[in-house]
Amino acid sequence: MFSRYKKSGAAPEQAAKVKTPVEMPKPQQAEAPKPTSLRRPSPTQAAAPSPIDKDRKRKERLAEIKLDLHRSLLDNLNLAALDTATESDLRAEISSIAAEVLEERSIVLNREDRSTLTQELYDEVKGLGPLETLLKDDTVNDILVNGPHQIFVERDGKLSLSDVTFKDEKHLLRIIDKIVSAVGRRVDESNPYVDARLADGSRFNAMVPPIAVDGSLVSIRKFKKDKLGIDDLVRFGAFSEEMAAYLQAAVATRLNVIVSGGTGSGKTTTLNALSSFIDNSERILTIEDTAELQLQQTHVGRMESRPPNVEGKGEVSPRDCLKNALRMRPDRIIVGETRGEEVIDMLQAMNTGHDGSMTTIHANNARDGISRLENMVAMAGIEMPLKAVRSQIASAVNLIVQASRLQDGSRRMVSITEITGMEGDVISMQEIFRFQRTGLTPDNKIIGHFTGTGVRSNFSERFRLWGYDLPPSIYEPVAAE
């Protein structure tokens, strides 16, 4: 076994005769204590699903059979008649063709495998193939595809590798093309990335080779069918009852609110929840890249921007929508996300009689949010002195709500900050509520509590005049339990 490591020259028999000199025992020395490392042992295991081998082999066999059957379906089905066929008729036809092909090839499957195969074939023909099972799973929030053989899902803020895969890159590209062609868009080598919306409202983004090196990249942010209200978010621990009362007063008294946070921190969910405090008699116009807001008021006008077509024409930007919205007599304007030159029109709207407008931005904290607004104004090509820009922001924005996804996957409203005006060249701000972290459990769950900062709201008198007389006690600091 170890012959390649033996010394050359001496034969094995001769080597055996060589006497090994007897070593004298060395005096024992006290071993120096090993220094204890302050670092945690880092996980070295690669991300991988853990199905039983037998189950994995069964799925691989079913995948091969499904590929053959899918080709047979394309040859036998009348694709032009699929749009008018009912679900039961189509399922029966698929089951019949599958049974016929299996019998021809002498493939025997049990009832469960046959049922699974029929469902997957139906998903291939009418749905989105392997993605259908994940889209139907209500516990999945995000679906992230890294090439045909690696699909991650997010549940409760944590990513895990699923056991769902595509057959190959062609299979994945066919599903991507099916999604984007349904909304009149295209993706190929000349236009390798695309934004689209699924039939249920889920946000879809894809990038294909050669830009995506190891296979097409797909991101799907699933659309929530059941809108989370303020009571739900309080119950889940996203913020406290005192913060909810304060936000209700802020929205109802028409303060201009910006929801700030990172990607996946729950900005749109928070904006949806805050919109529930808007009076039903107000006219609301919403502007989004992908329509996700679910406002329950009676008088809501929804707009969605549009990218340019194949010839590079026909683009309708969020700024175009916002400019037009100002001519449509809105009481409030809600922009799903401000990230470009439309910021100047949003600030103008907040300053010119559209009190109570709301939007979201990407920023790590409230002060960074102000800097982001300044940068976006500069990106819009508006040449204004910095002090004038800050003065415009200070008079337009009243409140910044900071949402964050913490390291344990939980999403919380970590800060509520008021903008109180200008002090010289600096925008003055005061934090009213915050999430105070106090520790970490052994299973890496964050321990903390929501607390007031002791600073009374600058808008207390406004709240009182509008009928929201909040008790001063809600602003008092809360000690850790």
WOTATA-V878078 format. One record per residue. N is the residue number from 1. RES is the residue in one letter. SS is DSSP state (h for helix, s for strand, l for the rest). PSI is psi as a letter, one per 30 degrees, with the letter a starting at -180 (NA if undefined). NEAR is the number of other C-alpha atoms within 10 Angstrom. Layout:
n = [N	N]
res = [RES	RES]
ss = [SS	SS]
psi = [PSI	PSI]
near = [NEAR	NEAR]
This chain:
n = [1	2	3	4	5	6	7	8	9	10	11	12	13	14	15	16	17	18	19	20	21	22	23	24	25	26	27	28	29	30	31	32	33	34	35	36	37	38	39	40	41	42	43	44	45	46	47	48	49	50	51	52	53	54	55	56	57	58	59	60	61	62	63	64	65	66	67	68	69	70	71	72	73	74	75	76	77	78	79	80	81	82	83	84	85	86	87	88	89	90	91	92	93	94	95	96	97	98	99	100	101	102	103	104	105	106	107	108	109	110	111	112	113	114	115	116	117	118	119	120	121	122	123	124	125	126	127	128	129	130	131	132	133	134	135	136	137	138	139	140	141	142	143	144	145	146	147	148	149	150	151	152	153	154	155	156	157	158	159	160	161	162	163	164	165	166	167	168	169	170	171	172	173	174	175	176	177	178	179	180	181	182	183	184	185	186	187	188	189	190	191	192	193	194	195	196	197	198	199	200	201	202	203	204	205	206	207	208	209	210	211	212	213	214	215	216	217	218	219	220	221	222	223	224	225	226	227	228	229	230	231	232	233	234	235	236	237	238	239	240	241	242	243	244	245	246	247	248	249	250	251	252	253	254	255	256	257	258	259	260	261	262	263	264	265	266	267	268	269	270	271	272	273	274	275	276	277	278	279	280	281	282	283	284	285	286	287	288	289	290	291	292	293	294	295	296	297	298	299	300	301	302	303	304	305	306	307	308	309	310	311	312	313	314	315	316	317	318	319	320	321	322	323	324	325	326	327	328	329	330	331	332	333	334	335	336	337	338	339	340	341	342	343	344	345	346	347	348	349	350	351	352	353	354	355	356	357	358	359	360	361	362	363	364	365	366	367	368	369	370	371	372	373	374	375	376	377	378	379	380	381	382	383	384	385	386	387	388	389	390	391	392	393	394	395	396	397	398	399	400	401	402	403	404	405	406	407	408	409	410	411	412	413	414	415	416	417	418	419	420	421	422	423	424	425	426	427	428	429	430	431	432	433	434	435	436	437	438	439	440	441	442	443	444	445	446	447	448	449	450	451	452	453	454	455	456	457	458	459	460	461	462	463	464	465	466	467	468	469	470	471	472	473	474	475	476	477	478	479	480	481]
res = [M	F	S	R	Y	K	K	S	G	A	A	P	E	Q	A	A	K	V	K	T	P	V	E	M	P	K	P	Q	Q	A	E	A	P	K	P	T	S	L	R	R	P	S	P	T	Q	A	A	A	P	S	P	I	D	K	D	R	K	R	K	E	R	L	A	E	I	K	L	D	L	H	R	S	L	L	D	N	L	N	L	A	A	L	D	T	A	T	E	S	D	L	R	A	E	I	S	S	I	A	A	E	V	L	E	E	R	S	I	V	L	N	R	E	D	R	S	T	L	T	Q	E	L	Y	D	E	V	K	G	L	G	P	L	E	T	L	L	K	D	D	T	V	N	D	I	L	V	N	G	P	H	Q	I	F	V	E	R	D	G	K	L	S	L	S	D	V	T	F	K	D	E	K	H	L	L	R	I	I	D	K	I	V	S	A	V	G	R	R	V	D	E	S	N	P	Y	V	D	A	R	L	A	D	G	S	R	F	N	A	M	V	P	P	I	A	V	D	G	S	L	V	S	I	R	K	F	K	K	D	K	L	G	I	D	D	L	V	R	F	G	A	F	S	E	E	M	A	A	Y	L	Q	A	A	V	A	T	R	L	N	V	I	V	S	G	G	T	G	S	G	K	T	T	T	L	N	A	L	S	S	F	I	D	N	S	E	R	I	L	T	I	E	D	T	A	E	L	Q	L	Q	Q	T	H	V	G	R	M	E	S	R	P	P	N	V	E	G	K	G	E	V	S	P	R	D	C	L	K	N	A	L	R	M	R	P	D	R	I	I	V	G	E	T	R	G	E	E	V	I	D	M	L	Q	A	M	N	T	G	H	D	G	S	M	T	T	I	H	A	N	N	A	R	D	G	I	S	R	L	E	N	M	V	A	M	A	G	I	E	M	P	L	K	A	V	R	S	Q	I	A	S	A	V	N	L	I	V	Q	A	S	R	L	Q	D	G	S	R	R	M	V	S	I	T	E	I	T	G	M	E	G	D	V	I	S	M	Q	E	I	F	R	F	Q	R	T	G	L	T	P	D	N	K	I	I	G	H	F	T	G	T	G	V	R	S	N	F	S	E	R	F	R	L	W	G	Y	D	L	P	P	S	I	Y	E	P	V	A	A	E]
ss = [l	l	h	h	h	l	l	l	l	l	l	h	h	h	h	h	h	l	l	l	l	l	l	l	l	l	l	l	l	l	l	l	l	l	l	l	l	l	l	l	l	l	l	l	l	l	l	l	l	l	l	l	h	h	h	h	h	h	h	h	h	h	h	h	h	h	h	h	h	h	h	h	h	h	h	h	l	l	h	h	h	l	l	l	l	l	h	h	h	h	h	h	h	h	h	h	h	h	h	h	h	h	h	h	l	l	l	l	l	l	h	h	h	h	h	h	h	h	h	h	h	h	h	h	h	h	l	l	l	l	h	h	h	h	h	h	l	l	l	l	l	s	s	s	s	s	l	l	l	l	s	s	s	s	s	l	l	s	s	s	s	l	l	l	l	l	l	l	h	h	h	h	h	h	h	h	h	h	h	h	h	h	l	l	l	l	l	l	l	l	l	l	s	s	s	s	s	l	l	l	l	l	s	s	s	s	s	l	l	l	l	l	l	l	l	l	s	s	s	s	s	l	l	l	l	l	l	l	l	h	h	h	h	h	h	h	l	l	l	l	h	h	h	h	h	h	h	h	h	h	h	h	l	l	l	l	s	s	s	s	s	l	l	l	l	l	h	h	h	h	h	h	h	h	h	l	l	l	l	l	l	l	l	s	s	s	s	s	l	l	l	l	l	l	l	l	l	l	l	s	s	s	s	s	l	s	l	l	l	l	l	l	l	l	l	s	l	h	h	h	h	h	h	h	h	l	l	l	l	l	l	s	s	s	s	l	l	l	l	l	l	h	h	h	h	h	h	h	h	h	h	l	l	l	l	l	l	s	s	s	s	s	l	l	l	h	h	h	h	h	h	h	h	h	h	h	h	h	h	l	l	l	l	l	l	h	h	h	h	h	h	h	h	h	h	h	l	l	s	s	s	s	s	s	s	l	l	l	l	l	s	s	s	s	s	s	s	s	s	s	s	s	s	l	l	s	s	s	s	s	s	s	s	s	s	s	s	s	s	s	l	l	l	l	l	s	s	s	s	s	s	s	l	l	l	l	l	l	l	h	h	h	h	h	h	l	l	l	l	l	l	h	h	h	h	l	l	l	l	l	l]
psi = [e	g	e	f	f	l	k	l	d	k	l	e	e	e	e	f	f	k	k	k	k	k	k	k	k	k	k	k	k	k	k	k	k	k	k	k	k	f	k	k	k	k	k	f	k	l	k	k	l	i	l	k	e	e	e	e	e	e	e	e	e	e	e	e	e	e	e	e	e	e	e	e	e	e	e	e	k	j	e	f	f	e	e	f	k	l	e	e	e	e	e	e	e	e	e	e	e	e	e	e	e	e	e	e	g	h	k	k	k	l	e	e	e	e	e	e	e	e	e	e	e	e	e	e	e	f	b	h	b	f	f	e	e	e	f	f	j	f	f	k	e	k	k	j	k	i	l	f	g	j	j	k	l	k	k	h	g	k	k	l	k	l	g	k	l	l	e	a	e	e	e	e	e	e	e	e	e	e	e	e	f	f	g	g	l	l	k	a	e	f	i	g	l	k	k	l	k	l	e	g	f	k	k	k	k	k	k	l	l	f	e	j	e	g	l	k	k	k	k	j	j	k	k	j	e	j	k	k	l	e	e	e	e	e	e	f	g	e	l	l	e	e	e	e	e	e	e	e	e	e	e	e	g	h	k	k	k	k	j	l	l	a	k	g	f	g	e	e	e	e	e	e	e	e	f	f	f	k	k	f	f	k	k	k	k	k	k	l	e	k	j	f	k	i	k	g	l	e	i	k	k	k	k	k	l	k	l	l	a	e	g	g	l	g	k	j	l	e	e	e	e	e	e	e	e	f	g	g	h	k	e	k	k	j	k	e	k	j	g	b	f	f	e	e	e	e	e	e	e	f	f	h	g	h	k	g	l	l	l	l	l	j	l	f	l	e	e	e	e	e	e	e	e	e	e	e	e	e	f	f	g	j	j	k	k	e	e	e	e	e	e	e	e	e	f	e	k	e	k	j	j	j	k	k	j	l	f	g	f	k	k	l	j	f	k	j	k	k	k	f	a	k	j	b	g	k	k	k	l	k	k	e	l	l	k	j	k	f	a	k	l	f	g	g	k	k	k	a	l	k	l	l	f	f	k	k	k	f	g	e	e	e	e	e	f	g	g	i	i	k	k	f	f	f	f	k	k	k	l	k	NA]
near = [4	5	7	7	7	9	9	9	8	10	9	10	8	9	11	10	8	8	7	7	6	6	6	6	6	6	6	6	6	6	6	6	6	6	6	6	7	6	6	6	7	6	6	6	6	6	12	11	13	10	11	9	9	9	10	13	12	12	15	13	11	18	17	12	16	19	15	14	22	20	10	14	19	11	10	12	15	9	11	8	9	14	8	8	11	9	12	9	11	18	15	12	17	23	18	12	18	23	17	13	16	16	11	9	8	9	10	11	13	7	9	9	14	17	13	12	21	23	18	22	23	20	16	19	18	15	16	19	20	20	20	15	14	18	20	10	9	12	12	17	21	23	22	20	23	17	22	21	16	19	23	19	20	18	15	12	19	13	17	15	16	19	15	17	17	20	16	12	16	13	15	26	22	12	17	23	15	15	20	20	12	13	12	9	16	21	18	14	11	8	12	16	19	18	18	24	22	17	11	11	17	19	20	20	17	22	22	24	17	13	14	15	12	13	22	23	24	21	19	21	20	22	22	16	11	7	15	14	16	25	14	12	20	16	12	13	16	20	25	22	16	19	22	16	14	22	20	18	23	23	22	20	21	18	22	24	26	25	27	30	25	16	13	17	22	22	27	21	21	23	23	21	20	22	25	18	17	20	13	13	10	14	18	24	23	25	27	22	21	20	18	21	23	21	20	13	16	12	13	18	15	14	18	16	17	17	16	12	12	10	6	8	9	11	12	14	19	25	19	14	20	24	14	10	20	19	8	11	12	20	17	25	27	23	26	25	23	22	17	18	20	23	26	24	16	24	22	16	21	25	17	11	12	21	21	22	29	27	24	24	24	21	21	14	20	25	14	13	22	21	13	17	24	18	16	19	24	18	16	13	10	12	10	11	9	14	14	11	19	21	16	17	24	21	17	24	24	24	25	27	26	29	30	25	18	14	12	14	19	18	22	24	27	23	24	23	20	21	21	18	18	16	9	8	11	13	18	14	19	17	20	23	29	21	19	17	13	11	11	12	8	7	7	11	14	17	12	14	18	25	24	22	17	16	14	16	20	14	15	17	13	16	18	13	10	12	12	18	13	17	9	12	11	20	20	15	16	14	9	12	6]
